[in-house]
């Protein structure tokens, strides 16, 4: 590197807004660093595509929502690119194209530690850094079905969410000492004690005498949200429906105009999602790793209705095999799963217990501690 690292330890986080998980995981780790170490460590976030990628790669964050709406193409691309040899071919082919901007990124951001929170960041950055480099840590934000691009043998540490992800890392050539299972980092507000459900419902204006079904499609309101909401409402379930459309204003407007045959609450993007989860009885959602981890922390049973082919396939298998939820990819299956859990609350409670068993609310704090140790900072004991 051409510039000397700053006197105060600085950690550079590499992410991109290709999906919400990379940014939210990065922000959760930084939040944990601030909560534990205050101003002892500086942090910086760089979006590898928006801030540095050459055209047309700089448009990847804008393209991503459109790309995932064609699941067959996404699945094919995921499978064709996965595997050690294929990854080496991809990174070798693209290196001449990104070499200049990767080296520019390195010299523009002097730091003591680089943390990759995106699978496409590791190979070009490690190539650009050369031998005399700061420590490099990878934080894997896919839960189970992890792409080989996550696992670069020159990373100093690889922090993964599950044992399955660790086995995948070892299969991709990392040794067991490089890989640590820590869970998926989520914001601290999702890791607080459960609180009183009745009190939360009273504050939110939700009824107390019925199970609450929380239907979400992520921050961007992705997936067949409207179709699913209407199917649940038409089923005549003795429950309350809460639908969160996220930033998808078009879907929110359509939902608000609909005449609902059951007690229904419609929201756009909300900051109170932790309280929504703690006040609900069942979560109906796509199989995103962040939402699943947040539900685990809330002890909230899951009905998974869609998944991103490839990287979220394993999430579904994991949730179902551990007894924390149900895979229901069609509206009639969703309704059947909800009806069963409403009619058999003991089964729902068992799923809630499984969620709490799988929860790792300390993941962000544990990652923060590992990163702080990498830059030589420890908590002062009183």
C-alpha positions as CSV (number, residue, x, y, z in Angstrom):
1,X,0.0,0.0,0.0
2,X,1.3,3.5,-0.9
3,X,-0.1,5.3,2.2
4,X,0.7,4.7,5.8
5,X,-2.3,3.3,7.8
6,X,-3.8,5.9,10.2
7,X,-2.7,5.9,13.9
8,X,-6.1,4.9,15.2
9,X,-7.0,1.4,13.9
10,X,-9.2,1.6,10.8
11,X,-11.3,-1.2,9.4
12,X,-12.5,-1.1,5.8
13,X,-15.7,-3.0,5.0
14,X,-16.3,-4.0,1.4
15,X,-19.9,-4.6,0.5
16,X,-22.5,-3.8,-2.1
17,X,-26.3,-3.2,-2.3
18,X,-26.8,-6.3,-4.4
19,X,-29.5,-7.5,-2.0
20,X,-30.1,-6.1,1.4
21,X,-28.1,-8.6,3.3
22,X,-24.6,-7.3,2.7
23,X,-25.3,-3.8,3.8
24,X,-27.3,-4.8,6.9
25,X,-24.7,-7.3,8.0
26,X,-22.0,-4.7,7.7
27,X,-24.0,-2.1,9.6
28,X,-24.7,-4.6,12.3
29,X,-21.0,-5.4,12.8
30,X,-20.1,-1.7,12.9
31,X,-22.9,-1.0,15.4
32,X,-21.5,-3.8,17.6
33,X,-18.0,-2.3,17.3
34,X,-19.2,1.1,18.4
35,X,-21.3,-0.3,21.3
36,X,-18.3,-2.2,22.6
37,X,-15.2,-0.1,21.7
38,X,-16.7,3.4,21.2
39,X,-14.3,5.6,19.3
40,X,-11.2,3.4,19.6
41,X,-11.7,2.0,16.1
42,X,-12.6,3.9,12.9
43,X,-14.7,2.2,10.3
44,X,-15.4,2.8,6.6
45,X,-17.8,1.2,4.2
46,X,-17.2,1.0,0.5
47,X,-19.7,-0.3,-2.1
48,X,-17.4,-2.2,-4.4
49,X,-19.8,-1.7,-7.4
50,X,-21.2,1.8,-7.0
51,X,-18.0,3.4,-5.8
52,X,-15.3,1.7,-7.9
53,X,-16.5,-0.9,-10.5
54,X,-16.0,0.1,-14.2
55,X,-19.0,0.3,-16.5
56,X,-21.3,-1.7,-16.8
57,X,-20.5,-3.4,-13.5
58,X,-21.1,-0.2,-11.6
59,X,-24.8,-0.7,-12.3
60,X,-25.0,-4.1,-10.6
61,X,-26.9,-2.7,-7.5
62,X,-29.6,-1.3,-9.8
63,X,-29.8,-4.5,-11.9
64,X,-30.0,-6.9,-9.0
65,X,-33.7,-6.6,-8.3
66,X,-34.5,-7.2,-12.0
67,X,-32.1,-10.2,-12.2
68,X,-33.7,-12.0,-9.3
69,X,-37.1,-11.7,-10.8
70,X,-36.0,-14.3,-13.4
71,X,-35.3,-17.3,-11.1
72,X,-34.6,-19.8,-13.8
73,X,-31.8,-17.6,-15.2
74,X,-30.5,-16.9,-11.7
75,X,-30.3,-20.6,-10.9
76,X,-28.5,-21.4,-14.1
77,X,-26.0,-18.6,-13.5
78,X,-25.4,-19.6,-9.9
79,X,-24.8,-23.3,-10.8
80,X,-22.6,-22.6,-13.8
81,X,-20.3,-20.2,-11.8
82,X,-20.1,-22.3,-8.6
83,X,-17.1,-24.5,-7.9
84,X,-13.3,-23.9,-7.3
85,X,-12.2,-24.3,-10.9
86,X,-15.0,-22.2,-12.3
87,X,-14.3,-19.5,-9.7
88,X,-10.6,-19.4,-10.6
89,X,-11.5,-19.1,-14.3
90,X,-13.9,-16.2,-13.6
91,X,-11.6,-14.3,-11.3
92,X,-8.6,-14.8,-13.7
93,X,-10.7,-13.7,-16.7
94,X,-12.0,-10.5,-15.0
95,X,-8.7,-9.5,-13.3
96,X,-7.3,-7.5,-16.2
97,X,-10.6,-5.6,-16.4
98,X,-10.7,-4.7,-12.7
99,X,-7.0,-4.6,-11.9
100,X,-6.6,-0.8,-12.1
101,X,-9.7,0.1,-10.1
102,X,-8.9,-2.6,-7.5
103,X,-5.4,-1.2,-6.9
104,X,-6.9,2.4,-6.9
105,X,-9.3,1.2,-4.1
106,X,-6.4,-0.2,-2.1
107,X,-4.3,3.0,-2.2
108,X,-7.4,5.3,-1.6
109,X,-8.4,3.6,1.7
110,X,-5.4,3.0,4.0
111,X,-6.5,0.7,6.8
112,X,-5.3,-1.9,9.3
113,X,-7.9,-4.5,8.4
114,X,-10.1,-5.2,5.4
115,X,-13.4,-7.1,5.9
116,X,-15.1,-8.5,2.8
117,X,-18.9,-8.8,3.2
118,X,-19.5,-9.7,-0.4
119,X,-18.4,-12.8,-2.4
120,X,-17.1,-10.7,-5.3
121,X,-14.8,-8.6,-3.2
122,X,-12.2,-11.0,-2.0
123,X,-10.3,-12.2,-5.1
124,X,-9.7,-8.8,-6.7
125,X,-8.7,-7.1,-3.5
126,X,-6.3,-9.9,-2.4
127,X,-4.7,-9.8,-5.8
128,X,-4.4,-6.0,-5.7
129,X,-3.0,-6.0,-2.1
130,X,-0.1,-8.3,-2.8
131,X,2.1,-9.8,-0.1
132,X,2.7,-6.8,2.2
133,X,-1.0,-6.2,3.1
134,X,-3.2,-5.7,6.2
135,X,-5.2,-8.5,7.6
136,X,-8.1,-9.7,5.6
137,X,-11.3,-11.2,7.0
138,X,-14.3,-12.6,5.2
139,X,-17.8,-12.5,6.7
140,X,-20.1,-14.8,4.8
141,X,-23.7,-13.6,4.7
142,X,-25.3,-16.5,2.9
143,X,-26.6,-19.0,5.5
144,X,-26.2,-22.5,4.1
145,X,-25.8,-22.8,0.4
146,X,-22.7,-20.7,0.0
147,X,-21.1,-20.0,-3.3
148,X,-17.4,-20.9,-3.8
149,X,-16.6,-17.2,-4.5
150,X,-16.9,-16.6,-0.8
151,X,-13.9,-18.8,0.0
152,X,-10.5,-17.4,-0.9
153,X,-7.5,-19.4,0.5
154,X,-5.5,-16.2,1.2
155,X,-8.1,-14.8,3.6
156,X,-6.8,-14.7,7.2
157,X,-10.1,-15.6,8.7
158,X,-13.5,-16.7,7.3
159,X,-16.5,-16.1,9.6
160,X,-19.5,-18.2,8.7
161,X,-23.1,-18.5,9.9
162,X,-23.6,-22.3,10.1
163,X,-21.6,-25.6,10.4
164,X,-22.7,-26.4,6.9
165,X,-21.1,-23.2,5.6
166,X,-17.9,-24.2,7.5
167,X,-17.8,-27.6,5.8
168,X,-18.3,-25.9,2.4
169,X,-15.4,-23.6,3.2
170,X,-13.1,-26.5,4.0
171,X,-14.3,-28.3,0.8
172,X,-13.3,-25.1,-1.1
173,X,-9.7,-25.3,0.2
174,X,-9.7,-23.4,3.5
175,X,-8.3,-25.1,6.6
176,X,-10.4,-25.5,9.7
177,X,-8.3,-23.0,11.6
178,X,-9.3,-20.3,9.2
179,X,-13.0,-20.8,9.6
180,X,-15.1,-19.9,12.6
181,X,-18.9,-20.4,13.0
182,X,-20.3,-17.3,14.5
183,X,-23.9,-16.9,13.1
184,X,-25.2,-14.2,10.9
185,X,-24.8,-10.6,12.2
186,X,-28.1,-8.7,12.6
187,X,-28.8,-5.3,14.1
188,X,-28.8,-5.1,17.9
189,X,-32.5,-4.2,18.0
190,X,-33.3,-7.7,16.8
191,X,-31.2,-9.2,19.6
192,X,-32.8,-7.7,22.6
193,X,-35.0,-9.6,25.1
194,X,-38.4,-10.7,23.9
195,X,-40.5,-8.2,25.9
196,X,-44.2,-8.5,26.6
197,X,-46.2,-9.5,23.5
198,X,-49.5,-8.1,24.8
199,X,-47.9,-4.8,25.6
200,X,-46.4,-4.6,22.1
201,X,-49.7,-5.4,20.5
202,X,-51.4,-2.7,22.5
203,X,-48.9,-0.1,21.4
204,X,-49.2,-1.2,17.8
205,X,-53.0,-1.3,17.9
206,X,-53.2,-5.0,17.1
207,X,-55.9,-7.2,18.6
208,X,-55.0,-9.4,21.6
209,X,-57.4,-12.3,21.1
210,X,-56.2,-13.8,17.9
211,X,-52.9,-15.2,16.5
212,X,-51.1,-12.6,14.4
213,X,-49.7,-13.6,11.0
214,X,-46.8,-11.4,9.8
215,X,-46.3,-11.4,6.0
216,X,-43.1,-9.7,4.7
217,X,-41.2,-9.6,1.4
218,X,-38.0,-8.0,2.6
219,X,-37.1,-4.3,2.5
220,X,-38.0,-4.1,-1.2
221,X,-41.3,-6.0,-0.9
222,X,-40.1,-8.8,-3.2
223,X,-41.9,-12.0,-4.1
224,X,-45.6,-12.7,-4.6
225,X,-46.6,-10.6,-1.7
226,X,-50.0,-9.4,-2.9
227,X,-51.1,-12.8,-4.2
228,X,-50.1,-14.4,-0.9
229,X,-51.9,-11.8,1.3
230,X,-55.1,-12.2,-0.7
231,X,-55.0,-16.0,-0.4
232,X,-54.5,-15.9,3.4
233,X,-57.3,-13.3,3.7
234,X,-59.8,-15.4,1.7
235,X,-59.1,-18.5,3.7
236,X,-61.3,-17.4,6.6
237,X,-58.6,-18.1,9.2
238,X,-59.3,-16.9,12.8
239,X,-56.3,-14.6,12.9
240,X,-55.1,-11.1,12.2
241,X,-52.9,-10.4,9.1
242,X,-50.1,-7.9,9.1
243,X,-48.5,-7.2,5.7
244,X,-45.3,-5.3,5.3
245,X,-44.7,-4.2,1.7
246,X,-41.3,-2.5,2.4
247,X,-40.2,0.1,-0.1
248,X,-42.5,-1.3,-2.8
249,X,-45.0,1.6,-2.9
250,X,-46.9,0.1,-5.9
251,X,-47.7,-3.1,-4.0
252,X,-48.5,-1.1,-0.8
253,X,-51.0,1.1,-2.8
254,X,-52.7,-2.0,-4.2
255,X,-52.9,-3.7,-0.8
256,X,-54.4,-0.6,0.8
257,X,-57.1,-0.4,-2.0
258,X,-58.1,-4.1,-1.4
259,X,-61.2,-4.9,0.6
260,X,-60.0,-7.4,3.2
261,X,-62.4,-10.0,4.6
262,X,-60.2,-10.4,7.8
263,X,-58.6,-7.9,10.2
264,X,-55.6,-6.7,8.2
265,X,-52.9,-4.1,8.8
266,X,-50.9,-2.7,5.8
267,X,-47.5,-1.1,6.2
268,X,-44.7,0.1,4.0
269,X,-41.1,0.2,5.1
270,X,-41.0,0.1,8.9
271,X,-38.3,0.6,11.5
272,X,-40.3,-1.4,14.1
273,X,-39.7,-4.8,12.5
274,X,-38.2,-6.2,15.7
275,X,-41.3,-5.3,17.7
276,X,-43.5,-6.6,14.8
277,X,-41.8,-10.0,15.1
278,X,-42.0,-10.1,18.9
279,X,-45.7,-9.3,18.8
280,X,-46.5,-11.9,16.1
281,X,-47.1,-15.6,16.2
282,X,-46.2,-16.7,12.7
283,X,-43.9,-15.2,10.0
284,X,-44.6,-15.7,6.3
285,X,-41.6,-14.7,4.3
286,X,-39.1,-15.4,1.5
287,X,-36.1,-17.4,2.6
288,X,-33.6,-14.6,3.0
289,X,-30.8,-15.3,5.5
290,X,-31.2,-12.0,7.4
291,X,-34.9,-12.4,8.0
292,X,-34.5,-16.0,9.0
293,X,-31.9,-15.0,11.6
294,X,-34.0,-12.2,12.9
295,X,-37.0,-14.6,13.3
296,X,-34.8,-17.1,15.1
297,X,-33.8,-14.4,17.6
298,X,-37.5,-13.6,18.1
299,X,-38.5,-17.2,18.5
300,X,-40.9,-16.7,15.6
301,X,-42.0,-19.8,13.5
302,X,-41.5,-19.5,9.8
303,X,-43.6,-20.3,6.7
304,X,-41.2,-19.8,3.8
305,X,-43.1,-19.1,0.5
306,X,-40.2,-18.2,-1.9
307,X,-36.5,-18.5,-2.3
308,X,-33.7,-17.2,-4.5
309,X,-32.6,-20.3,-6.5
310,X,-29.1,-21.5,-5.6
311,X,-28.0,-19.4,-2.6
312,X,-31.3,-19.7,-0.6
313,X,-32.1,-23.4,-1.4
314,X,-30.1,-24.5,1.6
315,X,-31.9,-22.0,3.9
316,X,-35.2,-23.7,3.3
317,X,-33.8,-27.2,3.9
318,X,-32.1,-25.9,7.1
319,X,-35.3,-24.3,8.6
320,X,-37.4,-27.3,7.7
321,X,-35.0,-30.0,8.9
322,X,-34.4,-28.2,12.2
323,X,-38.2,-28.0,12.9
324,X,-38.3,-24.1,12.8
325,X,-40.6,-23.7,9.9
326,X,-42.4,-25.0,6.8
327,X,-41.8,-24.7,3.1
328,X,-44.9,-23.6,1.3
329,X,-44.2,-22.3,-2.2
330,X,-47.9,-22.0,-3.3
331,X,-50.7,-20.0,-1.7
332,X,-52.8,-23.1,-0.9
333,X,-49.8,-24.7,0.9
334,X,-49.3,-21.4,2.9
335,X,-52.9,-21.4,3.9
336,X,-52.7,-25.1,4.9
337,X,-49.6,-24.5,7.0
338,X,-51.2,-21.6,8.7
339,X,-54.5,-23.4,9.4
340,X,-52.5,-26.3,10.9
341,X,-50.5,-24.1,13.2
342,X,-53.5,-22.1,14.3
343,X,-55.5,-25.2,15.1
344,X,-52.5,-26.9,16.8
345,X,-50.8,-24.3,18.9
346,X,-48.5,-26.9,20.6
347,X,-46.9,-27.6,17.2
348,X,-46.4,-23.9,16.7
349,X,-44.8,-23.7,20.1
350,X,-42.4,-26.5,19.2
351,X,-41.4,-24.6,16.1
352,X,-40.9,-21.4,18.2
353,X,-38.6,-23.4,20.6
354,X,-36.6,-24.7,17.6
355,X,-36.1,-21.0,16.5
356,X,-34.8,-20.0,19.9
357,X,-32.4,-23.0,19.8
358,X,-31.0,-21.9,16.5
359,X,-30.7,-18.2,17.4
360,X,-27.3,-16.6,17.6
361,X,-28.1,-13.1,19.0
362,X,-24.4,-12.5,19.9
363,X,-23.1,-13.0,16.3
364,X,-22.5,-9.3,15.6
365,X,-20.8,-8.8,19.0
366,X,-18.6,-11.9,18.5
367,X,-17.5,-10.8,15.1
368,X,-16.8,-7.3,16.5
369,X,-14.6,-8.8,19.1
370,X,-12.7,-10.9,16.5
371,X,-12.1,-7.9,14.3
372,X,-11.0,-5.7,17.3
373,X,-8.5,-8.4,18.3
374,X,-7.1,-8.3,14.7
375,X,-6.3,-4.6,15.0
376,X,-5.0,-5.0,18.6
377,X,-7.9,-3.3,20.5
378,X,-9.4,-4.9,23.6
379,X,-12.1,-3.8,26.0
380,X,-10.7,-2.0,29.0
381,X,-11.7,-3.8,32.2
382,X,-12.8,-1.6,35.1
